[in-house]
Amino acid sequence: MPVDFAELKILGLVTLAMLLGALIGFERGSAGKPAGLRTHILVASASAFLVGITDVIVIHSSRRVTGRE
């Protein structure tokens, strides 16, 4: 199975988003505010995943429309 670099890019972006979301969530959790660590990890990773998937869909559909598939 060939490695698709778009999948690796999405994985990297989601991982980075999870780490940054954890950093923000840890700071908020230590301050006693609601929406702490788990919430920020979930929101950040889901956002990064949806943006990455959207990029792949747009690129794939534009290749199909122009006949470059």
Order of alpha helices (4+ residues) and beta strands (2+ residues): alpha-alpha
